[in-house]
């Protein structure tokens, strides 16, 4: 498996100029420490790629490179100064695993579900027994389908992609495996990548039943981005220290450039190179998609890449205009576009008991298409938390 090269501006800046053959990169990686975690151990200290820096019940943070790790005075950040060579390839190795060794690999590689928030894969797999029957869904779409990971799996790791269902069947012999991984996912339409919505369509059931099957562990759901990192660890020995960042460009008129731009970046890596690559044309950035509540920042303040928080980066030529909410014009667009018929229109009219919150999948479509600029997203969040 060959890994994408680093962005040219990143490598040019960080390579030693006095020795062009020198492979040591003088880069610093900045990784935030989860809130409430007490850092133990001696600092500074030497770490290898994949060594555990800190862990919680929800995540395990690994050293992204070989180097020296220190911590900030207030203990809120790790600083990792790299002093080793970049690894540019990793040979394919077909694994022979049982459930316990699979769990060990997930723990060692800090693998996390990218389909469900705060869900380490070792805990997720542990909740299923090889002695019981359930369905395993290998889904074709990630939550927002920024990148066609199903296609990327077949292009970059075809042998591993073909063997993975066989491996799962050996570990869970009574499971029924349904693989939807395919080389073409042009038929995607949001919110097909949201697990409960995808399952409701495939199983021809309502959203409530799909959610219940997930929580009752009748379904083991793996999206393609999650599978991508599982295969990198199980078949190529690569821990979860990198993630793809999709770059979306928006011009002054609000038009989106649909050309796919993405990098496979390392956790804690500086995003400064992006502002230079864009030749100062783009001034504002956001790590939220158009279906989420956008928080814009100056492009010079993007900071460092976080694999647990960042998967998309929108770059704007000018600061996006904040929509002003007007009175509802009774156009009924929110209900027309709602894919689950949850009746968000009822919230606008203060008939909250008519809103079917159990069917809402938080896709953000109703807010995006509301011509009056009403923030239905916030209304839905308040109703669900009530």
SULWO-V427302 format. One line per field, one symbol per residue. ss: DSSP state (h for helix, s for strand, l for the rest). phi: phi as a letter, one per 40 degrees, with the letter a starting at -180 (. if undefined). psi: psi as a letter, one per 20 degrees, with the letter a starting at -180 (. if undefined). Layout:
BEGIN
ss: ???
phi: ???
psi: ???
END
This chain:
BEGIN
ss: lslllllhhhhhhhsllllllllssllsssssllllllllllllsssllllssssllllsssllllssssslllllssssssllslllslllllllllhhhhhhhhhhlllslllllllshhhhhhllllllllssssllllllllllhhhhhhhhlhhhhhhhhhhhhhhllllsssslllllllllllllllhhhhhhhhllllhhhhhhhhhlllsssslhhhhhhhhhhhhhlllllssssssssslllllssssssssssslllslhhhhhhllllllsssllllllllllsshhhllslllllllsssssllllllllllllllllhhhhhlllllllhhhhlllhhhllllllllllhhhhhllllllhhhhhhhhhhl
phi: .ccdccddccccccccccacccccbcbbbbbccddgcccbhcbcacbbdgcccaabccabbbccacibbbbcccgcacbbccbbcccbaaccbccbbbcccccccccccfcbccbbcfbccccccccbbccbcabbbbccbcdbfcbcccccccccbccccccddccccccbcccbcbcbcacabcccacbdccdccdcccccfbcccccccccccgcbbbbcccccdcccdccbbgcccbbacbcbbbbcccgccccccbabcbcdgccccccccccfgcbbbbacbcccbccbcbcccbcgbcbccbbbbbcbbcacccccccbcdbfcgcccccccbfcgcdccccgbdccccccccbfcgccccccccgcccdcdccccccc
psi: ppqqqqpghghghiqphioiipipplqppppqpqpippprrqqrrpqqpiqpgqqahhrppqpirpapprqrhjjiqqpoopkrqppirpqpooqoqagghghgggghjkpqpjhpqlnqhghghhiqpiirprpopnqiqrgilhqmhgghghghlgghhhhghgghhhhmhjqopopjpripkijppplhipghgghhghilrrhghghhhghjkipoporhhghghghhghiikornjqqpopppppahijppojpppqqoqqpiqqjhhghhhjkjhphqqqjqrijropoqrqhikhcqpoiihpiqoppqhrppppppprqpjkijhghhioijlilhhhhhjkmhiipnhhipjlhjghggjoiikpmhghggghhhi.
END
